Amino acid sequence: MSSLSDDAQRTTDTNMTATNPLNICLIVLDSVRAANCSLYGARHKTTPYLSTLASESTVYRQARAPSNWSLPSHVSLFTGLETHVHGVTIHHKLTPGETVFDTLVEQHGYQTGLFTENGFIATDQAGISRSFQTVETVPEIVPTEYSTGENNPNPDGFYYADRFLDWIDSCDGPWAGCLNLMDAHRPFEPQSKYDKWGDAEARALQSKLDHRWEWAFHSDDQPLWKLHGLESLYDGAIRQADAIVESVVEKLRERDLLDETVVIICADHGDGFGEPGALANEPPAVSHIVPMSESLLHVPLIVRHPGRQRRRDIHAPAALTQFRTAAIEAATHAEVRPTAFIPDGPVIATKQPVTGDLRRRYQRAVADATPFLSPSRAVYVSGVTEEKSTSISKKYHWGEKATQLRVYDAQSISIESQGGAEESVTQTDLHESIDQAFSKFEPASVRAERTGEVDLETKEHLEALGYFWWRIISGARRAISIQDVSMQLLNGMVSLQRCCTTLSAHSKAHAGKMKSLILVSSAAV
């Protein structure tokens, strides 16, 4: 397989445009895993609308995310490049002109828009937002009609959905928009009417945890059973995201736009609530970024194509990196084949190298950080198809250990081989097979080193989602580590009294940041 970095090598990219190209509505349910969607067999009815929409859509039962967290997955989704090929992390910028949205504008005359709270993709820091002509992210003042949470004061996904619909109304030609919904990303704060399985105790539990809670559970400072309480809130958040999808799709239907639009609904990755790994050295799945279990990689993927009015289920492994193929088909042929998301070769996923800051946090939190920082790769191929069931095979390694799994659906997995010496498939065989699948991809030069510090607006957006810690000294704000806060408190550089004084003087949004800082600082000391 060759790199897709050059448009000349993209077999589906062409200057030819269909007479009536389809609009492209991409909805990304950030952090939603297939296992907790009722469409995929979850016990709680978290996705009633997706189940209804499925009756007129193609449902991919075995779709996989290219990575286990937002930035690399979105770069892969937008470029068609696997994560180990583009190599974009928080230290890099995607170079201009590499996404399918650039191609849609330059070669096919589309108008493009991005609507999200996610600071990794909505600001210029990672270079992704430059591919869109219109970008809507966190407003300076949150309109009162949109719910905000205690931990994340930013508006919920209904705000971005309404901005998305307003933008569509303003378009005078074919459009391609991405609506990224962060409602199911931590902190989980669904509106009461969608919070059907959580309770006050679960919310209180979440409010007492740091926004970044991975190391608290991985270091055994917190017991894993508490994650089940958080999962009850997570299910309500998925239910809310499902309602937002309904509001968008049905308004497109009301405006007679649905029959001119291909609707693609997916997730960039899932989330972990303590699920054990299949290998002895593999940590349990807690949140995302570190784990590579099915709870992080098995994601929903539903495509509603105009003119197709019955459901079709596809059980072959599907890849989000094929979105580029689907989008170009919509522009050039006014259709998207049901097999557009099925690549020619195996579906693969990668855990990128852990960054220096995250590495240091784990090294401080646990006695031996090696298991949490180990590299991991996964390869998916079609399994044995029986009369009434279909499964796929997953080979993956975590560090030096490898195994092979049989995945039947989002709820059922069995271990085929641990690669032991007594088995016909050895650890070496599994590693070589995985490496061979990855070696077929040529590297692409699509990233540049990021220069300068992350801007304040991006930090504020990411802090609300648990990615940065803050301090306020004489009105200056910057991201620092928990250890830095602790040392400064001990050295008398910052006092809790000053923090409390500043807290009372700031708005609700900044008050939430200060509350988190005080709690973390106290615990660290």
N, C-alpha and C positions, 0 to 999 in steps of 0.2 A: 504494500500500500504506500502510495506516495503522499507527500505532504500536500495539504490543501491551502497552503499559504499563498500560492500564486493562482490568480483567477484563471490563467490559461490551463492549469492542471485540474481545475474543478470541473468534472465531467458534466455537471448539470448547469453550470453557469453559462449564460449566453446573452448576447445583445438582443436577441429576438424577444419581443414582448407580446403576450396574447392580446387579442382585440379587446377583451374585457377581463383583464387580470383580476384575480380575487384579492379582496382586502385580507389582511393577515392580523388576526387577533391572538396574540400570545399571552396567556395568563400563567404566571409562575407562582405556585403556592409554596412560598419559601418554607423549608423545614418540614414539609408534610410527607410522611412516609406511607407507603401503600398499606402496611399492616394495620394502620389505625383509620383507614377509610372503609366505610361500610360497603362501598362499591367493590372492594377487594376482600370482603369477608369479615371485617371488624364487627365485634359484638354490638358496640354502641352505634346508633344511626347518625354517624357524623357527616355523611355526604348524601343526604336524600336527594338533593338537586342533581348531583353528578350521576346518581343512579337513574334519575329520570332522563337526563340528557343522553345517557348511554344508549337508550332505546333508539336513537337516531345517529349514533356515532360509532367510530371504531375505538375499541378499548384494547389497549396493549397490556396484557396480563403480566408480562415479564420485562418491563422497562427498567433500565438502570441509569443512575446518575454517573457522570464521568469522574466525579470526585465527591468528597464528603463534606465540603463546605462551599459557601456562596461564590467567592471570587473566582477560583479556578473553574467551577462548574458553569458559571455564567459566561466566562470567556470561551469555554468549549461549546456551550450552547449557541453563542452568537457567531463563532468563527468556523465551527465544524472541525476544529483541531482537538485532538486528545490532550489531556492535561500535561502528560509528560512530553508532548510535542511543543506546546506553546510555552510552558514553564513559567507562566505569570503567577506571582505571589504578591504579598503586600509590599515587597521591595521593588516592584516593577510597574511599568506602564505598558499597556498594549499600544503598539505603534498604530498610527492613523490608517484608516482604509481597509482594515482586515476583516470586518464583520459582514455578515450577510445584509445587514441594514444599510451599510455603505453601498453595497452592490445594488440593492433595490432602489436607492436614490439615484445613483450615478448612471445605471444602465437601464432602469425600468421606470423612472419618473415617479416613484412613490414618495409620499410624505411619511415621515417617521416620528414616533414619539415614545418616550419612556416615562413611566409613572410609578414611583416607589419611594419608600422611606429608607431603603437600604443604601447606606452611605458608601459601600464598596463599589456600587455600580452607578449611583446617581450623581456623583460629583466627578470632577476632572482628575482626581488623584490617581485612579487606575487607568484612565484613558478610555473607558468603555462608553461613557456618556457622550463623547465627541461623535459617536456614530449616529446620534439622534438629533434631528432638527429641533425638536421640542423636548424639554426635560422638566418634569414637575416632581419636586421632592418636598421635604418638610417645610411648611410655611412658617414665617416669623410669628404670626398670630394664628392660633388654632381656632377655626370657627366653632361657635358654641354648639352647633348641631351634631358635631362629630365627637364620639366618646373618646376620652383619654383615660389612661390607667394611673394607678398610684406609682408604679415603678417606671413606666414609660409614658411621659406626658404628651407624646406626639399623637396626631390623629390616627384613628383606625383605618382599615382598608377601604371603607366606604368613601372616605374623602378622596383617595386616589382614583377609585372607580368613577366617581362623579367628574373628576378632572379629565379622566380618560374619555368619557362620553362627551364632555364639552368639546374636547379637542377633535373628536371624530366629526362632530357637527360642523366644525370649522373647515374640514378638509374638502377640497374641490376636485379630488382625483383619487386614485388608489392609495390606500394607506396601510402602513404596517406598524402596529403599536405593541409595546410590551407593558403589561400591568403586572408588577411584582408585588404580591401581597405578603406582608410580614406579620399578619395576625397570629399565625401559628409558630412564630419565632419567639423564643424567650425574651422578656418575661411574658407568661401566658395570662392575658387579662381580657377574656371574652366578655361581651356585654351579658347582663344577667339572663336575657331571654335565650341566649345560646349556651350559657354555662349550665348545662343539664346534668353534669356528672361531678363537678367540683363542689366545694362548699367553703364556708368561712375558714375552716381549719386548714384546708389546702392553700387558700390564699395567704393565711397567716404564715404558713410554712415557707411559702415562696418569698414573702417579704423579709423573712429573717435570713435568707441565704444571700450570699454575694451574687451579683449579676453573673459573674463567671464562676460557676459552681463545680466544674469538672474535678479540679484537684481536691476539693473538699470530700468528694465521694471516692475518688481514686486513692486518696491517702487514708481512708477509713476515719476521717474526722466526722463524717456523716454516714449513717447506715444507708444501704441501698434501698431499703424498704420505703424511705421517704420519697423516692423517685416515683413511686406509684401514685402518691398524692398529687405530684406535679403532673403526671400523665392524665389525671382526671381533668385538670384545667386545660391541658393540651388538646384533649378531645373536644372540649367546648370551643377552643380556638379554631380547630379545623371546621367545626360546625358553622362558626361565624364566617370563615373564608368561603365555605360552600354557599352561604347566603349571598355573599358579595359577588361570587361568580354568577349566581342566578340573576342578580340585579343587572349585571352587564349584558349577559346573553339575552335575557328576555327583553331588555330595552332595545337591543339590536333587532330583535324580532318585531317589536312594536313599530320600529322605524323603517321596516322593510329593508334592512341592511343584512339580515342574517343569510339570505340566499345569495348574497354577493361576497360573503366572507367565510374564510376557513378559520375555525376556532380551535386553537391548540392549547390544552390545559395540561400542565405538568408540574413537577416539583424539582428544584435544583438539587435537593438532597433530603434525607430524613432527619430523625433525631433518635437519641438513645435514652432509655430509662432503666438501665441496669441489666440488659440482656447479656448473657455470658457469651464469650467468644468460643469458637470451635477448637481452638488450639490452647495448649497448656500455658503458653507465655503471653496470651492475648488478654488485654484488660477488658472488663465489661464495657458495654456501650453506654457512655454517659455524655449527653448532649451531642455535639459534633466536632469536627476538626480532627480529633485523634482516632476514633474508631473507624473500622472498615467493614462492619458487619452488615447483614442484609437490612437491618433497621435503618442504616444510613444510605444504602445504595438502591434498594428496591423502592421505586417511586411510582406514583400514578402517572398515566399518560393517556389522554382521551383526545380524539380529533373528531370534530364535527364538520363534515364536508357538505356544502350545499348540494342538494339533489339526491343525497343518499339518506333514505328515511328509515333504514332498519339497522339494527345493531350487528356489529361484527366483532368477534373476539379473536385477537391474535396472540398466540402463545409462544411464538419464537422470541428470542432475546431482542429487545429493541434498545436503541441508543439515542440519547438526547442530542448527541453530536450530529445526528441526521436531520436536525431542524433546518439546517442550511439547505439540504436537498429539498425538503418539503416547501420551504419558502420560495425557492427558485422555480419549482414546479408550479406553484400558485401564480407566479408572475409570468411565466413563459407559456404555460399550457392551460391556465385557468382551472387546474385540478391538482389534487394531491393524492397520489396512489396510496392505498392502504398499506403497501409494503415500503413506503418511503422511509420509515423509521427503522427498517431492518437493514443493517449494513451487509456488505458482501462477505466480510470475515467475522471473526468473533467480536463480541462486545467486551470492552475493557474498562477498568476503573483504576485510579491511582490515588494513593495518599502522598501528597507532595512532601518534601522535607519540612520538618517542623522549624518554624522561625526561631531566631535567637531569643526573643523575648519569651515566647511560649516555652521554649526549652528551659530557660532559667526558672520560670515559675514552677515547672514540674520538678526540676532538680531541687528546689527549695521545699516542695510540698511532700515529696516521697523519698524514701531511703534509697531506692534504686529506680532511676527514671528510664532506664534502658527499655523496658517493655512498652512504655508509653510513646517512645520516640522512634521505634523501629519502623523501617520502610515497609510498605505493603502494596501489592498489586493483585488484581483480580481479573480473571478471564471467564467469560460466559459463552457457552455454546448450546445448541439445541440438544435436548435429551431424547429419550425414547418416547415415541408417541404411541399411546394405547388407544383403544376404542373410545374411552370416556375420560381420559385424563392425559395431560401433557406436562412434562417436567423439563427443566433445563439443568445443565451441569455447571458448577462453579468450581474453578481451581483458584486458590489464592494462597499467598504466603504472608506471614507476619514475622518479619525478621528472617531468621534461618528456618523456621518451622513452616510447613505447608500442609495443605489438606485439600480434599476434593469433596464437594457437597452435591446433593441432589435437591433442587428446589422445586417443590410442586406448586406452591402458590405463596401468597404473602404470609400465610400462617403456618406452612408445613415445610420443614427442612430436615434432611437426614444426612449423616456423614457416610460417604462412600469409601474414603480412604484417608488414613492419617499418614500414609507414606512411611510406615515402619519397615524395619529390616525384614520382618517376616512376611511382608505383603509383596504382591507382584509389582505394585507401583511404589517407588521409593521417593524419599525427600528430594533426591537429586533429579529424578525423572520429572517430578512436579515443578521444581524450580526451572528446569530447562524448558519444559513445555510453556510455562508462563513467559519466560524471557523471550522465547522464540516468537510468541504472538506479539509482544511489544516491539521486537526488533524490526518488524515489517514496516514500521512507520519511520519516515525520514524526519529529522529535526527541522523546525521552521524558525526563521529569524523574525519574530513578530513582537518582540518585547524590548524595552529599553529600561535602564536603571532609573528608578524614581529618584529625583533630586529634591531637596528641601523637605521641610517638615509638613506633615499632614495639616491642612488648614483647619481653623477653628470650627467652621460649620460642619465639616466631615466628622471631626472628633465628637461634636455634640450629638450627631445622628448615631454614631457608632456606640457612644457611651450609653445611650438609652437602650441599646440592644446588648450591652454587657461586654463591649470590646475594649473600653478604655476606663482608667481611673483618673480622677481629677483632684486638683488642689486649687485653692484660691488664696493668693497672697497679695494683699494690696491691690486687688482688682485684676491681677494677672492670672490666666488659667492655662494649664498645660497638662498633658497626659504623663503620668508617672506610675511606677510600679508600687505594689503594696509595701514591699520592703523599703522603698524610698520614703514613703509616707511614715512608716514606723520609725526609721532612723531620724527623720526630721522632727518628729514628735519628741523622741527621746533627747534630742539635742536642743530642744527648746525653740526650734525654728518656726514651728506651727503649734498653736495651742488649741485644744478643743473649745475653749471659750471663744477664741476668735472665729472658729468654724461656726459655732452656734450663732454668734453675732451676725456673721455674714449670711447664714441661713435665713434669719428673720428678715433680711433686707432684700432677698431675691425673689423672683417670680416662682410660680409653681414648678416650672421646668427646671430651674436652677436649684430649687429647694430639693427636688428629688436627687439631683447629683450630689448635693452636700450631705444629704441624709446617708447616701451610700458611702461617701467618703468617711464620715464619722464612724459608722458601724465597722467598716473595714479597718480603719486606723486603730480603733479601740481593740479589736480582736487581734490585730497584728502585734500591738504592744503587750 
